Amino acid sequence: MDFRNTYEDVAYAAAYAKLEFPGTYYLAFRDLPEILSRHVRGKRALDMGCGAGRSTRFLRKLGFDVVGVDIAEEMVRRAQAFDADGDYRLVADGDLGQFADGAFDLALSAFPFDNIPTAGRKVRLLLELARVLKPDGRIVNLVSSPEIYLHEWVSFSTKDFPENRQARCGDLVRIINAALDDKRPAVDVLWPDEDYLEVYRQSGLKVVEVCRPLGRIGEPYPWVNEMTIAPWVIYVLGRA
């Protein structure tokens, strides 16, 4: 598969680093505080795929002692520059060997699985995330739903990519992030629900909860399809 992580591009990383939680992204993070309060007991967290650090800072505001890690050097550099007090580390692809077994109560992965192209690589990373969790710890895997690549949204557009409709598990799909100054499409890997359930099974994980957040009346955005179609899926996982 000819796939290169969009977020390793210096110019795209610079545009992405400016984002916080606008528009459709608001739904990805709106329900996380309540979800974490239901499922996570301790306060030691790993932010896997931290990017420019917005999810790491989000966890810290919730009271977590958090380490942010990413494979994209440009993203880690920007996270460190923006948040000098944060703990941000560059890691090799899927390599969490610097962390001891059972080191964390929570492993949050907000969007990096959209850019992991094969089942084998997904399983390897999930096994590593499970290893660094405490026995009662939780992985929270926030991913794009397959539907996000088929519709229009407050923050995204896919109308220029009708080929997305023929995509199957593991195929590349394109989407334009309207919230960015850089209008080049991001290239993601399509991975439907049933295929996520299979890689979780292969990783020795159980699904504790699945959330598909929808927009609500009265929220501060002019929702397009967000009130009827969930753009995101939030999986809460534990050891089987």
Secondary structure, 3 states (H helix, E strand, C coil): CCCCCHHHCHHHHHHHCCCCCCCHHHHHHHCHHHHHHHHCCCCEEEEECCCCCHHHHHHHHCCCEEEEEECCHHHHHHHHHHCCCCEEEECCCCCCCCCCCCCEEEEEEECHHHHCCCHHHHHHHHHHHHHCEEEEEEEEEEEECHHHHCCCCCCEECCCCHHHHHCCCCCEEEEEECCCCCCCCEEEECCCHHHHHHHHHHCCEEEEEEECCCCCCCCCCCCCCCCCCCCEEEEEEEEC
